[in-house]
Amino acid sequence: MTQQLLVDFFPLQYDSRQIITEAAENPHGTIKIKGVLQRADAENQNGRSYPKPILAREAGKYETEFIKQRRALGELDHPDSTVVNLKNVSHNILEMHWEGDDLCGTIEVLSTPSGNIVKELMKNGIRLGVSSRGVGSVKPIGEGKVEVEDDFTLICFDLVSNPSTHGAFLHEGVNVVKTTPYGNVENLIRDFITEIEG
C-alpha cells in the first residue's frame, strides 16, 4: 500500500482566560496544557483507527528521539509536509504517558510568533485542538473503515482548528508556572483537570 500523510484531531477547551492572560503578560510565565494527544484502538471521524502496539511503539520512539532531547516541536496548523518547519513552530511536547488507551501529554506553548498567536487565541476563548501528524499506509477493515498499518511513523503533534476525531472532547485547566529569571519555580497556579466526554 502507498504511504500517506495521516492526521487526527483532539479538541481542547480552556477553563480560565484570566490565567492565560496572566501567563502571557508575565515575561517568565509559561503556559502548559495537559491533555489527550492520540487514542489507540478507537475509530475517528475519518474512519481510521491506530492499533495500540503500533501507536505505543511510535510514542516510545518519539519520547527517546524528540521529547528527551527537547525537540518535540509542533506547528500551528497542519502543513502538507513530513518536516516540522521551524518558522511556524508554536509549542513543544514536554512529556507523554498512557492513561488506558489514551496517549496523554503536556504541551508547552512557546514565545515564538506562532506560539504568541496560540496564546492570543486561547485568551479570547478560541477552541483549538491537538492533532497528530504521521506517515503510513492503511488497510480496509470494514465499510468506510481503515486501520493504520505497521509502517506508520509519527512525525509530531500540531495545534489546529478543524476537528476529525469522534468522541474526544476534552475539558482542560491551564497550568501556569511563574519562574524567576534563574528558572526556579515560584508558584504553581492551577492543577489540570482532564475529563473526557463520549
C-alpha positions as CSV (number, residue, x, y, z in Angstrom):
1,M,0.0,0.0,0.0
2,T,1.0,3.6,-0.6
3,Q,2.1,5.7,2.4
4,Q,0.1,8.9,3.0
5,L,0.1,11.8,5.4
6,L,-2.2,10.8,8.4
7,V,-3.6,13.5,10.7
8,D,-6.0,13.2,13.7
9,F,-7.5,15.9,16.0
10,F,-8.4,16.2,19.7
11,P,-10.2,19.5,20.6
12,L,-9.2,21.4,23.8
13,Q,-11.3,23.6,26.0
14,Y,-9.7,26.1,28.4
15,D,-11.2,26.8,31.8
16,S,-9.7,30.2,32.6
17,R,-8.9,33.1,30.2
18,Q,-7.5,35.1,33.2
19,I,-4.8,32.6,33.9
20,I,-3.8,32.5,30.3
21,T,-3.7,36.3,30.2
22,E,-1.5,36.4,33.4
23,A,1.0,33.9,31.9
24,A,1.1,35.7,28.6
25,E,1.8,39.1,30.3
26,N,4.5,37.7,32.7
27,P,7.8,37.6,30.9
28,H,8.8,34.5,32.9
29,G,5.4,32.8,32.8
30,T,4.8,29.6,30.8
31,I,1.6,28.2,29.5
32,K,1.4,24.4,29.8
33,I,-1.6,22.3,28.7
34,K,-2.2,18.7,29.6
35,G,-4.5,16.5,27.5
36,V,-5.1,13.6,25.1
37,L,-2.7,13.6,22.2
38,Q,-3.9,10.5,20.4
39,R,-6.2,7.5,21.1
40,A,-5.4,3.8,20.4
41,D,-7.9,1.3,19.0
42,A,-10.7,3.8,18.5
43,E,-12.3,4.9,15.3
44,N,-12.1,8.6,14.5
45,Q,-14.4,10.6,12.2
46,N,-12.2,9.7,9.2
47,G,-13.0,6.0,9.9
48,R,-9.3,5.4,10.9
49,S,-8.0,3.6,13.9
50,Y,-4.5,3.2,15.4
51,P,-3.6,-0.3,16.9
52,K,-2.2,0.2,20.3
53,P,1.1,-1.8,19.7
54,I,1.9,0.5,16.7
55,L,1.0,3.7,18.5
56,A,2.9,2.6,21.6
57,R,6.0,1.8,19.5
58,E,5.9,5.2,17.8
59,A,5.2,7.0,21.2
60,G,8.3,5.3,22.7
61,K,10.5,6.3,19.7
62,Y,9.1,9.9,19.8
63,E,9.9,10.1,23.6
64,T,13.5,8.9,23.1
65,E,14.3,10.8,19.9
66,F,12.4,14.0,20.4
67,I,11.0,14.7,23.9
68,K,14.1,13.7,25.9
69,Q,16.2,15.9,23.5
70,R,13.8,18.8,23.9
71,R,12.9,19.0,20.2
72,A,9.4,17.6,20.2
73,L,8.2,20.6,18.3
74,G,4.9,21.1,16.6
75,E,3.4,23.7,14.3
76,L,0.3,26.0,14.3
77,D,-1.9,24.4,11.6
78,H,-1.1,21.2,9.6
79,P,1.2,21.6,6.6
80,D,1.2,19.0,3.9
81,S,4.7,18.1,4.8
82,T,6.6,15.4,6.7
83,V,9.1,18.1,8.0
84,V,8.4,20.4,11.0
85,N,9.0,23.9,9.8
86,L,10.9,25.9,12.5
87,K,9.5,29.3,11.4
88,N,6.0,28.0,12.2
89,V,6.7,26.2,15.5
90,S,4.3,27.1,18.3
91,H,4.8,24.6,21.0
92,N,6.9,21.7,22.4
93,I,5.8,18.4,23.9
94,L,7.3,18.1,27.4
95,E,6.1,14.5,28.3
96,M,3.8,11.7,27.2
97,H,2.2,8.9,29.2
98,W,-0.6,6.4,28.8
99,E,-4.0,6.5,30.5
100,G,-5.7,3.3,29.3
101,D,-5.8,3.6,25.5
102,D,-5.3,7.4,25.6
103,L,-1.9,8.8,24.8
104,C,-1.7,11.9,27.0
105,G,0.9,14.6,27.3
106,T,1.9,18.1,28.4
107,I,2.3,20.8,25.8
108,E,4.3,23.9,26.4
109,V,3.3,27.0,24.4
110,L,6.4,28.8,23.2
111,S,7.1,32.5,22.9
112,T,7.5,32.3,19.1
113,P,5.4,34.2,16.6
114,S,3.1,31.2,16.1
115,G,3.1,30.5,19.9
116,N,2.1,34.0,20.6
117,I,-0.8,33.6,18.1
118,V,-1.8,30.4,20.1
119,K,-1.7,32.4,23.4
120,E,-3.9,35.2,21.9
121,L,-6.4,32.7,20.6
122,M,-6.6,31.0,24.0
123,K,-7.0,34.3,25.8
124,N,-10.0,35.0,23.5
125,G,-11.6,31.6,24.2
126,I,-11.0,30.2,20.8
127,R,-11.2,26.4,20.7
128,L,-8.0,24.7,19.5
129,G,-7.0,21.1,19.3
130,V,-4.0,18.8,19.2
131,S,-3.6,16.9,16.0
132,S,-1.1,14.1,15.4
133,R,0.9,14.1,12.1
134,G,2.5,11.0,10.7
135,V,3.0,8.9,7.5
136,G,2.0,5.4,6.8
137,S,-0.4,3.2,4.9
138,V,-3.8,2.0,5.9
139,K,-5.8,-1.2,5.3
140,P,-9.6,-1.5,4.9
141,I,-11.2,-3.3,7.9
142,G,-14.9,-2.7,7.1
143,E,-17.3,-0.4,5.3
144,G,-15.6,3.0,5.2
145,K,-13.2,2.0,8.0
146,V,-9.4,1.6,7.8
147,E,-6.6,0.7,10.2
148,V,-3.1,2.2,10.3
149,E,-0.5,-0.4,9.3
150,D,2.8,-1.3,10.8
151,D,4.8,1.1,8.6
152,F,3.3,4.1,10.4
153,T,5.8,6.8,11.6
154,L,4.8,9.5,14.0
155,I,6.2,13.0,12.9
156,C,4.8,15.4,15.5
157,F,1.7,16.9,17.2
158,D,0.3,20.2,15.8
159,L,-2.2,22.7,17.1
160,V,-5.1,23.1,14.7
161,S,-8.7,24.2,14.4
162,N,-10.6,21.6,12.4
163,P,-11.9,18.5,14.2
164,S,-11.7,15.0,12.8
165,T,-11.7,12.8,15.9
166,H,-15.0,11.5,17.2
167,G,-15.9,11.4,20.9
168,A,-12.6,13.0,22.1
169,F,-13.9,16.3,23.7
170,L,-11.6,17.5,26.4
171,H,-12.1,19.9,29.3
172,E,-8.8,21.3,30.5
173,G,-7.3,23.5,33.1
174,V,-4.3,25.6,32.2
175,N,-1.1,25.2,34.2
176,V,0.8,28.4,34.5
177,V,4.3,28.2,36.1
178,K,5.8,31.6,37.1
179,T,9.6,31.5,37.4
180,T,12.4,33.8,38.3
181,P,15.0,34.8,35.6
182,Y,17.0,31.9,37.1
183,G,14.3,29.3,36.3
184,N,13.2,28.5,39.9
185,V,9.6,27.6,40.2
186,E,7.9,30.2,42.5
187,N,4.2,29.5,42.1
188,L,2.1,26.7,40.6
189,I,-1.3,28.5,40.0
190,R,-3.5,25.7,38.9
191,D,-3.6,21.9,38.6
192,F,-5.0,20.4,35.5
193,I,-8.4,18.7,35.4
194,T,-9.0,16.4,32.5
195,E,-12.3,15.0,31.7
196,I,-13.1,13.0,28.5
197,E,-16.7,13.0,27.3
198,G,-18.1,10.4,24.9
